[in-house]
Amino acid sequence: MADYPVDQFDGKTILEAADKPTIDYMCAHGELGMCKTVQDGMKPGSDVANLSVMGYDTKKSYTGRSPLEAASIGVEMHDDDVTFRANLVTLSDEENYADKTMLDYSAGEITTEESTELMKAVANALDTESIKFYPGISYRHLCVWSGGSTNVDLTPPHDISDKPIKDHLPKGEGADKLLEMMIESEKVLKDHPVNKARIEKGLNPATSIWLWGEGTKPHVDNFEEKYGLKGAVISAVDLIKGIAKCAGMRSIDVPGATGNCDTNWEGKAQAALDALLDGYDFVYIHMEAPDEMGHQGKPDKKKFAVETIDSKVVKFLKDELEKRGIDFRMLIMPDHPTPIKLKTHVSDPVPYVIYDSTNTENGSGLPYTEENGKSTGIYIEKGYTLMDKFLEK
């Protein structure tokens, strides 16, 4: 939800423009500072940034994005396996694959039901003894290559929205095979009934898979052993569920959680409260909508997402815990910025708030914004140490 100044809001950022009274109150009565969640030399992906927020040194624990997603959907990895994220995307319709443009990195936010059918067709056509495809959630799917290589240069599709793909096709070891599968997938998907039905409804068809996010078996320490706290994670996104499973935390599935503006906000908040009342010490609630709206360049919807997080999640939890007389501490922060004007992630530090219900006297006195975060002079350079600060007794 962190951003740069947005023209549509007269040069204010999303956080400056959004009506978020509960987060602003907690910021004024809590600690406000800036945190660098993406270490130097690492790409600002949700994988690296969320691991960092959860307290993991990504220089030691991170082995790639897709292995975390493999863990989420229960795909057992062997030591010589290399995984790849397989997005279903919408490319333009030039005859030569390299001449196409990335029209939509999510194939119109395709539903899981539709994408499962498409990925079964892709697997049917492209699976070999050493390469297998697995359906995931919405546009996010998985490819596992036994004996594959990570010595390859691949581009996230959301980094090249509306751009020609020719300079972003696979390069390096195994690149020819990866590109061949992408091209072949187009033939499989072209006349699939699911895509025909989407076109009839005026929706973007999934015209190709896009392979990226290569990685090997992850090395994530057990969260409870690390912190002495029983933890749970609530997310609609395979990546975050995978981090939870690798860390030995419970991943709670919420019906209707989509990772978008139509997600079940109330259900996520209720599930977090239930987990806390059920004996969990720590709950990590991940809400993807501000990130998705940043990628899509939709400032109004991103503002809506921030305001809804405030009213339906943060306020609900604060009120419910206070009503029960339960002392609590809450950390509020983005994992990374996704600026509207860039439509992709950046590695800039993000503002964070730590609110302690037992100590509200010496807060920042400020609303929650990027500039106010910088003005406090509090800066956590090693993002993975913020969790220690948050959990300190």
NUMI-857969 format. One line per field, with one value per residue (C-alpha): residue number from 1; y, z, x. Coordinates in nm, 4 decimals, padded with zeros to 6 digits. Example, Ala and Ser with C-alpha at 12.3 -4.5 7.8 and 13.67 -1.06 7.14 Angstrom:
n <- c(1 2) $
Y <- c(-00.4500 -00.1060) $
Z <- c(00.7800 00.7140) $
X <- c(01.2300 01.3670) $
END
This chain:
n <- c(1 2 3 4 5 6 7 8 9 10 11 12 13 14 15 16 17 18 19 20 21 22 23 24 25 26 27 28 29 30 31 32 33 34 35 36 37 38 39 40 41 42 43 44 45 46 47 48 49 50 51 52 53 54 55 56 57 58 59 60 61 62 63 64 65 66 67 68 69 70 71 72 73 74 75 76 77 78 79 80 81 82 83 84 85 86 87 88 89 90 91 92 93 94 95 96 97 98 99 100 101 102 103 104 105 106 107 108 109 110 111 112 113 114 115 116 117 118 119 120 121 122 123 124 125 126 127 128 129 130 131 132 133 134 135 136 137 138 139 140 141 142 143 144 145 146 147 148 149 150 151 152 153 154 155 156 157 158 159 160 161 162 163 164 165 166 167 168 169 170 171 172 173 174 175 176 177 178 179 180 181 182 183 184 185 186 187 188 189 190 191 192 193 194 195 196 197 198 199 200 201 202 203 204 205 206 207 208 209 210 211 212 213 214 215 216 217 218 219 220 221 222 223 224 225 226 227 228 229 230 231 232 233 234 235 236 237 238 239 240 241 242 243 244 245 246 247 248 249 250 251 252 253 254 255 256 257 258 259 260 261 262 263 264 265 266 267 268 269 270 271 272 273 274 275 276 277 278 279 280 281 282 283 284 285 286 287 288 289 290 291 292 293 294 295 296 297 298 299 300 301 302 303 304 305 306 307 308 309 310 311 312 313 314 315 316 317 318 319 320 321 322 323 324 325 326 327 328 329 330 331 332 333 334 335 336 337 338 339 340 341 342 343 344 345 346 347 348 349 350 351 352 353 354 355 356 357 358 359 360 361 362 363 364 365 366 367 368 369 370 371 372 373 374 375 376 377 378 379 380 381 382 383 384 385 386 387 388 389 390 391 392 393) $
Y <- c(00.0000 00.2307 00.4459 00.7581 01.0781 01.0086 01.2698 01.1732 01.2648 01.6022 01.4665 01.2812 00.9190 00.6547 00.6549 01.0344 01.0290 00.7311 00.7652 00.5244 00.6527 00.3364 00.2910 00.6645 00.6424 00.3415 00.5237 00.8352 00.6184 00.3737 00.3631 00.4861 00.4312 00.3079 -00.0452 -00.1789 -00.5135 -00.5888 -00.6462 -00.4917 -00.7076 -00.8833 -00.8262 -00.6608 -00.9577 -01.0450 -01.3578 -01.1756 -00.8956 -01.1184 -01.3516 -01.0434 -00.9095 -01.2538 -01.2306 -01.4358 -01.3226 -01.3736 -01.3954 -01.7239 -01.8577 -01.7560 -02.0049 -01.8646 -01.7839 -02.0880 -02.3427 -02.1624 -02.1955 -02.5634 -02.6124 -02.4407 -02.6756 -02.9819 -03.0613 -03.2529 -03.1220 -03.3290 -03.1858 -03.1712 -03.0188 -02.6657 -02.5032 -02.2220 -02.0068 -02.0599 -01.7581 -01.7726 -01.4455 -01.2627 -01.1789 -00.9821 -01.1823 -01.1292 -01.4512 -01.4607 -01.5239 -01.2857 -00.9981 -01.0099 -00.7648 -00.8467 -00.7287 -00.8813 -01.0649 -01.2252 -01.3188 -01.0959 -01.2259 -01.5626 -01.7762 -02.0825 -02.3030 -02.1861 -02.1888 -02.5415 -02.6668 -02.4801 -02.6031 -02.9628 -02.9191 -02.7674 -03.0558 -03.3083 -03.1630 -03.0617 -03.2974 -03.5226 -03.7661 -03.4764 -03.1774 -03.1566 -02.8817 -02.8292 -02.6031 -02.3395 -02.0451 -01.7981 -01.7123 -01.8500 -02.2060 -02.4259 -02.6104 -02.8539 -02.9567 -03.2438 -03.1684 -02.8167 -02.5153 -02.1900 -02.0365 -01.8675 -01.5106 -01.4851 -01.1793 -01.1517 -01.0811 -00.8023 -00.6133 -00.5827 -00.4883 -00.3292 -00.3868 -00.5997 -00.9356 -00.9870 -00.8541 -01.0474 -01.4043 -01.6730 -01.6552 -01.8875 -02.2610 -02.4419 -02.1211 -02.2925 -02.5564 -02.2976 -02.0833 -02.3887 -02.4760 -02.1185 -02.1241 -02.4712 -02.3654 -02.1026 -02.3772 -02.5727 -02.2713 -02.1045 -02.2873 -02.4205 -02.3974 -02.2010 -01.9304 -01.9240 -01.8700 -01.5904 -01.4124 -01.4336 -01.2650 -00.9885 -01.1195 -01.1595 -01.5159 -01.6949 -01.7183 -01.8516 -01.9674 -01.7425 -01.9114 -01.7219 -01.7255 -02.0204 -02.1803 -02.4837 -02.6426 -02.3617 -02.3263 -02.1625 -02.2142 -02.3251 -02.0087 -02.1555 -02.2813 -01.9436 -01.7225 -01.9532 -01.8506 -02.0532 -01.8817 -01.8845 -01.7181 -01.5987 -01.5303 -01.5984 -01.6288 -01.9582 -01.7876 -01.6735 -02.0037 -02.1733 -01.9576 -02.0553 -02.4261 -02.4041 -02.2198 -02.4795 -02.2290 -02.3065 -02.1727 -02.0835 -02.0962 -01.8451 -01.9106 -01.6265 -01.4981 -01.3940 -01.1666 -00.8851 -00.6069 -00.8592 -01.0699 -01.1806 -00.9056 -00.9847 -01.3555 -01.2923 -01.0666 -01.3165 -01.6043 -01.4049 -01.3351 -01.7015 -01.8132 -01.5749 -01.6894 -02.0495 -02.0325 -01.8917 -01.6269 -01.4653 -01.4236 -01.2857 -01.1466 -01.0870 -00.8761 -00.8640 -00.6146 -00.2955 -00.4733 -00.5997 -00.2520 -00.1061 -00.3530 -00.2607 00.1131 00.1731 00.4467 00.4585 00.0848 00.0883 00.3640 00.1560 -00.1455 00.0548 00.2045 -00.1385 -00.2897 -00.0092 -00.0420 -00.4157 -00.5726 -00.3418 -00.1739 -00.5060 -00.6722 -00.3710 -00.3434 -00.7162 -00.7603 -00.4490 -00.5625 -00.8862 -00.7064 -00.8789 -00.6966 -00.7078 -00.5717 -00.5059 -00.4440 -00.2731 -00.2403 -00.3169 -00.5804 -00.3463 -00.0495 -00.1076 00.2453 00.3231 00.5049 00.2124 -00.0784 -00.2925 -00.3453 -00.1255 -00.1917 00.1449 00.1241 00.1078 00.2800 00.0556 00.1025 -00.0990 -00.0425 -00.1799 -00.1635 -00.1481 00.1493 00.4240 00.7301 00.7968 00.7465 00.9285 01.1719 01.1410 00.9867 00.6860 00.8050 00.7517 01.1052 01.0882 00.7560 00.9197 01.2213 01.0130 00.9196 00.5602 00.3305 -00.0490 -00.1219 -00.4998 -00.5627 -00.9137 -00.7690 -00.5806 -00.9007 -00.9290 -00.5699 -00.6355 -00.9522 -00.8305 -00.8771) $
Z <- c(00.0000 00.0133 -00.2982 -00.4685 -00.5147 -00.7370 -00.9913 -00.9446 -00.5742 -00.6316 -00.5623 -00.2426 -00.1936 -00.1446 00.2311 00.2431 00.0454 00.2168 00.5072 00.7645 01.1134 01.3082 01.1535 01.1999 01.5674 01.6234 01.4455 01.6630 01.9774 01.8614 01.7131 01.3543 01.1497 00.8198 00.7431 00.4553 00.3748 00.0576 00.1121 -00.1286 -00.4354 -00.4068 -00.6278 -00.4555 -00.4810 -00.2392 -00.1554 -00.0319 00.1335 00.3223 00.4441 00.5738 00.7527 00.9127 01.0532 00.8068 00.6735 00.3022 00.2218 00.4181 00.3744 00.0249 -00.2623 -00.5045 -00.5179 -00.6780 -00.4223 -00.1577 -00.3811 -00.4354 -00.0569 -00.0455 -00.2914 -00.1390 -00.4138 -00.2580 -00.3844 -00.4311 -00.4011 -00.7783 -00.8561 -00.9904 -00.9734 -01.1868 -01.1480 -01.4483 -01.4865 -01.7202 -01.9141 -02.2025 -02.4875 -02.8023 -03.1153 -03.3475 -03.5298 -03.4155 -03.0376 -02.9837 -03.1422 -02.8839 -02.6018 -02.2379 -02.2265 -01.8908 -01.6416 -01.4743 -01.7783 -01.6505 -01.2917 -01.4201 -01.1700 -01.0100 -01.1553 -01.5109 -01.4715 -01.3274 -01.6484 -01.8611 -01.6606 -01.6856 -02.0646 -02.0480 -01.8291 -02.0624 -02.3573 -02.2004 -01.9077 -01.9583 -01.7390 -01.5888 -01.6275 -01.4591 -01.4373 -01.1363 -01.1056 -00.8302 -00.7593 -01.0159 -01.2638 -01.0458 -01.1293 -01.0984 -01.3154 -01.1654 -01.3682 -01.2239 -01.3068 -01.4273 -01.3800 -01.1848 -01.3984 -01.6083 -01.6546 -01.6365 -01.6050 -01.3841 -01.6163 -01.3910 -01.4553 -01.8269 -01.8367 -02.1752 -02.2979 -02.5880 -02.4589 -02.7044 -02.4719 -02.1763 -02.3095 -02.1203 -02.1357 -01.9935 -01.9203 -02.0343 -02.1858 -02.5167 -02.3441 -02.1311 -02.4355 -02.6338 -02.3601 -02.3528 -02.7313 -02.7224 -02.4477 -02.6813 -02.9209 -02.6346 -02.4987 -02.8234 -02.8871 -02.5378 -02.4435 -02.1263 -02.3316 -02.5912 -02.3116 -02.1612 -02.4966 -02.5393 -02.1986 -02.2986 -02.0620 -02.1369 -02.2453 -02.1055 -02.4235 -02.2869 -01.9803 -01.8664 -01.6781 -01.4109 -01.0398 -01.0569 -00.7323 -00.5336 -00.2033 00.0599 00.3952 00.6342 01.0114 01.2172 01.3440 01.6816 01.7495 01.6430 01.8514 02.1058 01.9726 01.8082 01.4748 01.2046 00.8638 00.6759 00.3038 -00.0327 -00.2038 -00.2553 -00.1957 00.1567 00.2405 00.1284 00.3583 00.6421 00.5685 00.5357 00.8707 01.0416 01.0930 01.0426 00.7124 00.7626 00.4532 00.4496 00.2114 -00.0396 00.0137 -00.3338 -00.2851 -00.4501 -00.3715 -00.3730 -00.1038 00.2138 00.4379 00.7291 00.7049 00.7258 01.0302 01.2024 01.1285 01.2871 01.5993 01.6205 01.5967 01.8744 02.0965 02.0101 02.1599 01.8781 01.9989 01.6617 01.3451 01.0170 00.7997 00.4417 00.2163 -00.1488 -00.2860 -00.2559 -00.4428 -00.7193 -00.7642 -00.7833 -01.0600 -01.2441 -01.2008 -01.0320 -00.7653 -00.6643 -00.6061 -00.4197 -00.1941 -00.1425 -00.0444 00.2185 00.3589 00.3746 00.5544 00.8100 00.8608 00.8233 00.9505 01.1749 01.3486 01.3918 01.5589 01.7790 01.8943 01.9525 02.1518 02.3611 02.4257 02.5707 02.7789 02.5902 02.5751 02.2301 02.0029 01.6317 01.3515 01.0401 00.7269 00.3546 00.2502 -00.0283 -00.2251 -00.5540 -00.6974 -00.9234 -01.1774 -01.2167 -01.1874 -01.0278 -00.7039 -00.5822 -00.3006 -00.1206 00.2598 00.3862 00.6822 00.9764 01.2931 01.6117 01.8394 02.1954 02.3711 02.7104 02.6160 02.4196 02.5863 02.3896 02.0321 01.7186 01.7306 01.3512 01.0877 00.8982 00.5789 00.4021 00.4738 00.8417 00.8669 00.7339 00.9655 01.2851 01.2066 01.3129 01.0467 01.0536 00.7941 00.8326 00.7766 00.9208 01.2651 01.2886 01.3967 01.6938 01.7898 01.7492 01.9599 02.2298 02.5807) $
X <- c(00.0000 00.3026 00.3228 00.4545 00.2504 -00.0523 -00.1688 -00.5331 -00.5092 -00.3388 00.0074 -00.0876 00.0107 -00.2588 -00.1904 -00.2239 -00.5500 -00.7156 -00.9595 -00.8130 -00.9015 -00.8140 -00.4684 -00.4023 -00.5074 -00.2806 00.0020 -00.0441 -00.0404 00.2274 00.5762 00.6102 00.9244 01.0644 01.1834 01.3933 01.2329 01.4311 01.8030 02.0541 02.1091 01.7716 01.4668 01.1672 00.9331 00.6529 00.8535 01.1650 00.9674 00.7202 00.9968 01.1754 00.8643 00.8190 01.1702 01.3759 01.7133 01.6505 02.0222 02.0139 01.6607 01.5502 01.5903 01.3312 00.9625 00.8038 00.9382 00.7309 00.4248 00.5062 00.4976 00.1593 -00.0094 00.1566 00.4081 00.6972 01.0331 01.3468 01.6979 01.7534 01.4100 01.3815 01.0397 00.8996 00.5911 00.3637 00.1337 -00.1616 -00.1294 -00.2944 -00.0559 -00.1392 -00.2163 00.0830 00.1708 00.5341 00.5540 00.8477 00.6524 00.3738 00.2961 00.2064 -00.1556 -00.2522 -00.0280 -00.3339 -00.5475 -00.8263 -00.7924 -00.9081 -01.0988 -00.9410 -01.2151 -01.1394 -00.7622 -00.7611 -00.9248 -00.6702 -00.3711 -00.4937 -00.4899 -00.1390 -00.0165 -00.1751 00.0155 00.3469 00.4202 00.7250 00.9171 01.1149 00.8778 00.5357 00.2701 00.0399 -00.2668 -00.2633 -00.4948 -00.6360 -00.3581 -00.0736 00.0436 00.3504 00.6030 00.8582 01.1626 01.3632 01.7278 01.6462 01.8726 01.8351 02.1095 01.8452 01.7232 01.3421 01.1168 00.8047 00.5103 00.3765 00.7029 00.6275 00.2579 00.1738 00.5320 00.6650 00.7919 01.0791 01.3512 01.2094 01.1977 01.3951 01.7756 02.0414 02.0562 01.7421 01.5980 01.5187 01.3060 01.1239 01.0446 00.9373 00.6834 00.5510 00.5022 00.3443 00.1048 -00.0391 -00.1490 -00.3092 -00.4983 -00.6029 -00.9295 -00.9996 -01.3698 -01.2847 -01.1151 -01.3929 -01.6458 -01.4328 -01.4081 -01.7866 -01.8268 -01.5835 -01.3118 -00.9416 -00.8555 -00.5499 -00.3439 -00.0128 00.1768 00.4624 00.7474 00.9459 01.0348 01.2778 01.3973 01.5098 01.4037 01.3670 01.5501 01.3024 01.3424 01.0439 00.8694 00.7700 01.1217 01.2644 01.0327 00.8685 00.5255 00.2511 00.1819 -00.0845 -00.1068 -00.4173 -00.3759 -00.5391 -00.2004 -00.0134 00.3215 00.2285 00.0594 00.3818 00.5965 00.3608 00.3961 00.7749 00.7858 00.5669 00.2841 -00.0817 -00.2171 -00.5835 -00.8054 -01.0907 -01.3843 -01.4150 -01.0600 -00.9417 -00.6391 -00.8323 -01.0829 -01.3699 -01.2035 -01.3810 -01.2358 -01.4689 -01.3919 -01.0178 -01.0585 -01.2892 -01.0489 -00.7643 -00.9706 -01.0772 -00.7128 -00.6055 -00.8920 -00.8058 -00.4567 -00.2426 00.0038 00.0662 -00.1404 -00.0039 -00.2846 -00.1772 -00.4016 -00.3029 -00.5582 -00.3436 -00.0622 -00.2926 -00.4451 -00.0925 -00.0038 -00.3220 -00.2624 -00.6001 -00.5626 -00.9309 -00.9418 -00.6107 -00.7460 -01.0625 -00.8485 -00.6561 -00.9775 -01.1403 -00.8411 -00.8789 -01.2549 -01.3140 -00.9925 -00.7865 -01.0845 -01.2660 -00.9667 -00.8873 -01.2501 -01.2983 -00.9764 -01.0437 -01.4029 -01.2651 -01.0008 -00.7181 -00.3835 -00.2318 00.0338 -00.0259 00.2250 00.0853 00.2977 00.3224 00.5764 00.6977 00.5602 00.3764 00.3500 00.0547 00.2708 00.5158 00.2664 00.5366 00.7288 01.0131 01.2588 01.2114 01.1741 00.8142 00.6443 00.5515 00.3450 00.3819 00.0818 00.0885 -00.2495 -00.0735 00.1481 -00.0280 00.1241 00.4423 00.3262 00.4325 00.1382 00.1205 -00.1078 00.0262 00.2000 00.5310 00.6585 00.5609 00.7435 01.0599 01.0187 01.0510 01.4120 01.3427 01.4883 01.5193 01.7872 01.7745 01.4049 01.4149 01.5047 01.1718 00.9942 01.2342 01.1459 00.7741 00.7813 01.0215 00.8858) $
END
